[in-house]
Amino acid sequence: MSGTIAVLGLGEAGSALARDLAAAGAVVRGYDPAVPAAEGVVATGSEAEAADGADLVLSVNSAHAAVEALEAGLPGLKTGAAWADLNTASPGTKRELAGIAAGHGVPFADIAIMAPVPGRGLRVPMLATGPAAEVVADALNAFGASVEVMPGDAGLAAERKLLRSVFFKGMSAAVVEALTAARAAGCEDWLRKIIVDELTAANAATVDRLVGGSYQHAVRRTAEMAAAAEMLGELGVRADVAGASRDQLAHIADSQDC
């Protein structure tokens, strides 16, 4: 595969990838209906125009636009050009994209971006699955990218990313909610130190303790989180995470009674 790459979607992630690819020597053709192409990127007027002549197309727009972008770009693809979807979409959407691509004879790769792009650019860790995973990884890595190939069908990379997101984004939501409540209670610094100390000391035993404790003490913890959710209401803070924790623990307790 030679060095002409189309980038669809020039938001924060797409622009950074396009800019780094161009700086590394690739010919980059970009399209975004709302964001102008950066210096060094060839501006085009549509997905099909961007894909015209490209050896590889990177779709970096949004999950809800992923199918539409593929269908709009197909008329511009030359024979043998690969399509890589980098959007944070569900595994089902990735499999749908792979099916559409296969129906048109287009090699497809599901690429999951595994860390924030700002500050890393093209060197952000990425995971690739699907029929064209190795081809796409080789093409991008030749320009300095960090793409790891995982054997398997399209959708598996997205699955790994989103499983990770359940933990990281869920933890982030819990920290935000807890600190908001602590601020309302006048003890944010105290709770922040507890959170930092716990995260700093975390190890494999921490995970076992969190999981095991939830099952072993589900009944007591359900009552505890019900009280916590009630307290947040008294403080005028939304109890989204506290309420969800209460409900999850209640479900665990009920399942153990069955």
C-alpha positions in Angstrom: 0.0 0.0 0.0 1.4 3.4 -1.0 1.0 6.7 0.9 -2.3 8.3 -0.1 -4.7 8.3 2.9 -8.1 9.9 3.2 -9.3 11.1 6.6 -13.0 11.6 7.0 -13.8 13.8 10.0 -11.4 16.5 10.9 -12.4 17.1 14.5 -9.9 16.9 17.4 -8.9 13.3 16.7 -9.1 13.3 12.9 -7.2 16.6 12.5 -4.4 15.3 14.8 -4.1 12.1 12.8 -4.3 13.8 9.4 -1.6 16.4 10.5 0.8 13.7 11.8 0.3 11.6 8.7 1.0 14.5 6.4 4.1 15.4 8.5 5.3 11.8 8.1 5.2 12.0 4.3 1.7 10.7 3.5 -0.5 12.4 0.9 -3.6 13.1 3.0 -7.0 14.0 1.6 -9.4 15.3 4.2 -13.1 15.9 4.3 -15.3 17.4 7.0 -18.5 19.4 6.3 -17.9 21.7 9.3 -14.1 21.8 9.8 -11.6 23.1 7.3 -8.6 20.9 6.4 -5.3 21.8 8.2 -2.2 22.9 6.4 -0.7 20.0 4.5 -4.0 18.2 4.1 -5.7 18.3 0.7 -9.2 19.7 1.2 -12.0 17.9 -0.6 -15.8 18.4 -0.9 -17.2 15.0 -0.1 -16.5 11.6 1.3 -16.3 10.2 -2.3 -13.9 12.9 -3.4 -11.7 12.4 -0.4 -11.6 8.6 -1.1 -10.8 9.2 -4.8 -7.3 7.9 -5.4 -6.7 7.0 -1.7 -5.1 3.6 -0.8 -6.6 3.8 2.7 -9.6 5.7 4.1 -9.8 6.5 7.8 -13.3 7.2 9.0 -12.9 9.4 12.2 -16.2 11.2 12.3 -18.8 9.8 14.8 -20.5 6.6 15.5 -23.9 7.8 14.3 -22.4 8.9 11.0 -20.1 5.9 10.4 -22.5 3.9 8.1 -23.5 7.0 6.2 -19.8 8.0 5.7 -19.0 4.5 4.3 -21.9 4.5 1.9 -21.1 8.0 0.8 -17.4 7.2 0.3 -17.8 3.9 -1.6 -18.3 5.5 -5.0 -14.9 7.1 -4.8 -12.9 4.0 -3.7 -10.5 2.5 -6.2 -10.1 -1.3 -6.4 -8.1 -2.6 -3.5 -8.4 0.5 -1.3 -9.0 -0.4 2.4 -11.6 1.2 4.7 -10.8 1.6 8.4 -13.4 2.8 10.9 -11.9 4.5 13.9 -15.2 5.7 15.4 -16.3 4.8 18.9 -19.2 2.6 17.8 -20.7 -0.5 19.1 -19.4 -3.9 18.0 -22.7 -4.4 16.2 -22.2 -1.2 14.2 -18.7 -2.3 13.3 -20.0 -5.7 12.1 -22.6 -3.8 10.0 -19.9 -1.7 8.5 -17.8 -4.8 7.7 -20.8 -6.4 6.0 -21.4 -3.4 3.8 -17.7 -3.2 2.9 -17.6 -6.9 2.1 -20.6 -6.6 -0.1 -18.7 -4.1 -2.2 -15.4 -6.0 -2.1 -13.7 -3.5 0.1 -11.1 -4.7 2.7 -12.3 -3.4 6.1 -10.7 -2.9 9.5 -12.2 -2.1 12.9 -9.8 0.3 14.6 -10.3 1.2 18.3 -8.4 4.2 19.6 -7.4 3.1 23.1 -6.4 6.4 24.7 -7.0 10.2 24.2 -5.5 11.5 20.9 -4.5 15.0 22.1 -0.9 15.0 23.1 -0.3 11.7 21.3 -1.6 12.2 17.8 -0.7 9.3 15.4 1.2 7.6 18.2 -1.9 7.0 20.3 -2.4 3.2 21.0 -4.8 1.6 18.6 -6.2 -1.9 18.3 -7.2 -3.4 14.9 -9.4 -6.3 14.0 -11.2 -7.5 10.9 -10.2 -8.7 7.4 -7.9 -5.7 6.7 -6.5 -5.3 10.2 -2.9 -6.3 9.3 -2.8 -4.3 6.0 -4.1 -1.2 7.7 -1.8 -1.6 10.7 1.2 -2.0 8.5 0.2 1.1 6.4 -0.2 3.3 9.5 2.7 1.9 11.4 5.0 2.8 8.5 4.2 6.4 9.2 4.9 6.1 12.9 1.6 4.9 14.3 1.1 2.5 17.1 -1.5 0.0 15.9 -1.6 -3.5 17.4 -3.4 -6.3 15.5 -5.7 -8.7 17.3 -6.9 -11.7 15.4 -10.6 -11.9 14.8 -13.6 -10.3 13.2 -14.5 -6.7 13.0 -16.2 -5.6 16.2 -13.7 -7.2 18.6 -11.6 -4.1 18.8 -14.6 -2.0 19.5 -15.7 -4.5 22.2 -12.3 -4.3 24.0 -12.4 -0.5 23.9 -15.9 -0.2 25.3 -15.3 -2.8 28.0 -12.4 -0.6 29.1 -14.7 2.4 28.9 -17.2 0.8 31.2 -14.5 0.8 33.9 -12.7 4.1 33.1 -15.7 6.3 32.4 -17.7 4.7 35.2 -14.9 5.4 37.6 -14.6 9.0 36.3 -18.3 9.4 36.8 -18.1 8.1 40.4 -15.2 10.5 41.2 -17.0 13.5 39.7 -20.2 12.7 41.6 -18.4 12.1 44.9 -16.3 15.2 44.7 -19.3 17.3 43.8 -21.1 16.0 46.8 -18.0 16.5 49.0 -17.8 20.1 47.8 -21.4 20.7 48.7 -20.6 19.2 52.1 -17.5 21.4 52.6 -14.9 18.6 52.6 -13.7 18.2 49.0 -10.0 18.3 49.9 -10.5 15.5 52.4 -12.3 13.2 50.0 -9.9 14.0 47.1 -7.0 12.8 49.3 -8.8 9.6 50.1 -9.4 9.0 46.3 -5.8 9.7 45.5 -4.5 7.4 48.2 -6.8 4.6 47.2 -5.8 4.9 43.5 -2.1 5.1 44.3 -2.2 2.0 46.4 -4.4 -0.1 44.0 -3.1 -3.5 42.9 -4.4 -6.9 41.8 -5.8 -7.5 45.3 -7.8 -4.3 45.1 -9.8 -5.7 42.1 -10.5 -8.9 44.0 -11.6 -7.0 47.1 -13.9 -4.7 45.1 -15.6 -7.7 43.3 -15.7 -10.1 46.2 -16.9 -7.5 48.6 -19.8 -6.5 46.3 -21.1 -10.1 46.3 -20.3 -11.0 49.9 -21.9 -7.8 51.4 -24.5 -7.0 48.7 -27.4 -6.6 51.2 -25.6 -4.3 53.6 -24.0 -2.3 50.8 -27.4 -1.8 49.1 -28.7 -0.1 52.3 -25.5 1.9 52.5 -25.8 3.2 48.9 -29.4 3.9 49.4 -28.4 6.2 52.3 -25.7 7.7 50.2 -28.1 8.5 47.4 -30.5 10.0 49.9 -27.7 12.2 51.3 -26.8 13.5 47.9 -30.3 14.5 47.4 -30.2 16.4 50.7 -27.0 18.1 49.4 -28.7 19.1 46.1 -26.4 16.8 44.1 -27.6 14.3 41.4 -27.2 10.8 42.7 -26.7 9.1 39.3 -23.8 6.9 40.2 -24.9 6.3 43.8 -28.3 5.4 42.7 -27.0 3.0 40.0 -24.7 1.4 42.6 -27.6 0.9 44.9 -29.6 -0.8 42.2 -26.8 -3.0 41.0 -26.1 -4.2 44.6 -29.8 -4.8 45.1 -29.8 -7.0 41.9 -26.8 -8.9 43.1 -28.4 -9.5 46.5 -31.7 -10.7 44.8 -29.8 -13.0 42.5 -28.1 -14.7 45.4 -31.4 -15.3 47.1 -32.7 -17.2 44.1 
